[in-house]
Protein backbone atom coordinates (compact mmCIF):
# COMPACT_ATOMS: atom_id res chain seq x y z
CA UNK A 1 0.00 0.00 0.00
CA UNK A 2 1.31 3.43 -0.95
CA UNK A 3 1.98 5.91 1.81
CA UNK A 4 0.44 9.37 2.11
CA UNK A 5 3.33 11.18 0.42
CA UNK A 6 3.33 8.76 -2.54
CA UNK A 7 -0.44 9.11 -2.98
CA UNK A 8 -0.19 12.91 -2.74
CA UNK A 9 2.54 12.95 -5.39
CA UNK A 10 0.57 10.64 -7.70
CA UNK A 11 -2.56 12.73 -7.26
CA UNK A 12 -0.59 15.92 -7.93
CA UNK A 13 0.30 14.53 -11.35
CA UNK A 14 -3.35 13.69 -12.03
CA UNK A 15 -4.42 17.15 -10.85
CA UNK A 16 -1.97 18.79 -13.28
CA UNK A 17 -3.28 16.61 -16.11
CA UNK A 18 -6.86 17.56 -15.26
CA UNK A 19 -5.97 21.26 -15.31
CA UNK A 20 -4.33 20.93 -18.74
CA UNK A 21 -7.17 18.95 -20.34
CA UNK A 22 -10.43 20.41 -21.57
CA UNK A 23 -13.07 19.71 -20.57
CA UNK A 24 -12.27 18.80 -17.01
CA UNK A 25 -13.78 19.14 -13.57
CA UNK A 26 -11.85 19.71 -10.34
CA UNK A 27 -13.30 20.31 -6.91
CA UNK A 28 -11.80 20.50 -3.47
CA UNK A 29 -13.34 20.54 -0.02
CA UNK A 30 -12.32 19.63 3.52
CA UNK A 31 -12.94 15.93 2.89
CA UNK A 32 -11.42 15.28 -0.54
CA UNK A 33 -10.06 16.58 -3.84
CA UNK A 34 -11.74 15.23 -6.96
CA UNK A 35 -10.92 15.46 -10.65
CA UNK A 36 -12.47 14.15 -13.84
CA UNK A 37 -10.83 14.63 -17.24
CA UNK A 38 -10.43 13.00 -20.66
CA UNK A 39 -7.43 10.71 -20.94
CA UNK A 40 -6.94 11.17 -24.69
CA UNK A 41 -7.86 13.47 -27.57
CA UNK A 42 -10.84 11.35 -28.61
CA UNK A 43 -12.49 12.00 -25.21
CA UNK A 44 -13.89 8.47 -25.20
CA UNK A 45 -11.89 7.46 -22.13
CA UNK A 46 -11.78 9.54 -18.97
CA UNK A 47 -9.87 9.48 -15.69
CA UNK A 48 -11.78 9.89 -12.44
CA UNK A 49 -9.60 10.37 -9.38
CA UNK A 50 -10.01 11.44 -5.79
CA UNK A 51 -7.78 11.87 -2.79
CA UNK A 52 -9.42 11.70 0.62
CA UNK A 53 -8.28 13.64 3.70
CA UNK A 54 -6.77 13.01 6.20
CA UNK A 55 -5.80 9.43 5.30
CA UNK A 56 -4.68 10.27 1.72
CA UNK A 57 -6.41 7.29 0.17
CA UNK A 58 -6.22 7.57 -3.59
CA UNK A 59 -8.87 6.25 -5.93
CA UNK A 60 -8.26 6.34 -9.69
CA UNK A 61 -10.33 4.77 -12.45
CA UNK A 62 -10.39 4.91 -16.23
CA UNK A 63 -13.98 5.08 -17.44
CA UNK A 64 -15.91 5.65 -20.65
CA UNK A 65 -17.50 8.97 -21.55
CA UNK A 66 -21.05 7.92 -20.58
CA UNK A 67 -19.89 6.90 -17.11
CA UNK A 68 -17.94 10.17 -16.84
CA UNK A 69 -21.10 12.20 -17.42
CA UNK A 70 -22.99 10.17 -14.84
CA UNK A 71 -20.21 10.62 -12.27
CA UNK A 72 -20.04 14.35 -12.96
CA UNK A 73 -23.75 14.63 -12.27
CA UNK A 74 -23.30 12.74 -8.99
CA UNK A 75 -20.43 15.00 -7.98
CA UNK A 76 -22.41 18.13 -8.78
CA UNK A 77 -25.15 16.95 -6.42
CA UNK A 78 -22.81 17.43 -3.43
CA UNK A 79 -21.80 20.98 -4.39
CA UNK A 80 -24.61 22.54 -2.31
CA UNK A 81 -23.14 20.78 0.74
CA UNK A 82 -19.66 22.21 0.22
CA UNK A 83 -20.46 25.42 -1.66
CA UNK A 84 -19.86 26.55 -5.22
CA UNK A 85 -16.43 27.86 -4.26
CA UNK A 86 -15.29 24.24 -3.92
CA UNK A 87 -15.14 24.09 -7.73
CA UNK A 88 -11.61 24.92 -8.91
CA UNK A 89 -11.84 27.46 -11.74
CA UNK A 90 -8.68 29.57 -11.44
CA UNK A 91 -4.95 28.92 -11.34
CA UNK A 92 -4.82 30.51 -7.87
CA UNK A 93 -7.38 28.00 -6.61
CA UNK A 94 -5.46 25.17 -8.25
CA UNK A 95 -2.29 26.34 -6.49
CA UNK A 96 -4.14 26.31 -3.14
CA UNK A 97 -5.40 22.80 -3.80
CA UNK A 98 -1.94 21.63 -4.83
CA UNK A 99 -0.46 23.07 -1.66
CA UNK A 100 -2.83 20.91 0.40
CA UNK A 101 -1.11 17.86 -1.05
CA UNK A 102 2.08 18.93 0.70
CA UNK A 103 0.37 18.53 4.07
CA UNK A 104 0.11 14.77 3.53
CA UNK A 105 3.51 13.63 4.74
C-alpha positions in Angstrom: 0.0 0.0 0.0 1.3 3.4 -1.0 2.0 5.9 1.8 0.4 9.4 2.1 3.3 11.2 0.4 3.3 8.8 -2.5 -0.4 9.1 -3.0 -0.2 12.9 -2.7 2.5 13.0 -5.4 0.6 10.6 -7.7 -2.6 12.7 -7.3 -0.6 15.9 -7.9 0.3 14.5 -11.3 -3.4 13.7 -12.0 -4.4 17.1 -10.9 -2.0 18.8 -13.3 -3.3 16.6 -16.1 -6.9 17.6 -15.3 -6.0 21.3 -15.3 -4.3 20.9 -18.7 -7.2 19.0 -20.3 -10.4 20.4 -21.6 -13.1 19.7 -20.6 -12.3 18.8 -17.0 -13.8 19.1 -13.6 -11.9 19.7 -10.3 -13.3 20.3 -6.9 -11.8 20.5 -3.5 -13.3 20.5 0.0 -12.3 19.6 3.5 -12.9 15.9 2.9 -11.4 15.3 -0.5 -10.1 16.6 -3.8 -11.7 15.2 -7.0 -10.9 15.5 -10.6 -12.5 14.1 -13.8 -10.8 14.6 -17.2 -10.4 13.0 -20.7 -7.4 10.7 -20.9 -6.9 11.2 -24.7 -7.9 13.5 -27.6 -10.8 11.4 -28.6 -12.5 12.0 -25.2 -13.9 8.5 -25.2 -11.9 7.5 -22.1 -11.8 9.5 -19.0 -9.9 9.5 -15.7 -11.8 9.9 -12.4 -9.6 10.4 -9.4 -10.0 11.4 -5.8 -7.8 11.9 -2.8 -9.4 11.7 0.6 -8.3 13.6 3.7 -6.8 13.0 6.2 -5.8 9.4 5.3 -4.7 10.3 1.7 -6.4 7.3 0.2 -6.2 7.6 -3.6 -8.9 6.2 -5.9 -8.3 6.3 -9.7 -10.3 4.8 -12.5 -10.4 4.9 -16.2 -14.0 5.1 -17.4 -15.9 5.6 -20.7 -17.5 9.0 -21.5 -21.0 7.9 -20.6 -19.9 6.9 -17.1 -17.9 10.2 -16.8 -21.1 12.2 -17.4 -23.0 10.2 -14.8 -20.2 10.6 -12.3 -20.0 14.3 -13.0 -23.8 14.6 -12.3 -23.3 12.7 -9.0 -20.4 15.0 -8.0 -22.4 18.1 -8.8 -25.1 16.9 -6.4 -22.8 17.4 -3.4 -21.8 21.0 -4.4 -24.6 22.5 -2.3 -23.1 20.8 0.7 -19.7 22.2 0.2 -20.5 25.4 -1.7 -19.9 26.6 -5.2 -16.4 27.9 -4.3 -15.3 24.2 -3.9 -15.1 24.1 -7.7 -11.6 24.9 -8.9 -11.8 27.5 -11.7 -8.7 29.6 -11.4 -4.9 28.9 -11.3 -4.8 30.5 -7.9 -7.4 28.0 -6.6 -5.5 25.2 -8.2 -2.3 26.3 -6.5 -4.1 26.3 -3.1 -5.4 22.8 -3.8 -1.9 21.6 -4.8 -0.5 23.1 -1.7 -2.8 20.9 0.4 -1.1 17.9 -1.0 2.1 18.9 0.7 0.4 18.5 4.1 0.1 14.8 3.5 3.5 13.6 4.7 
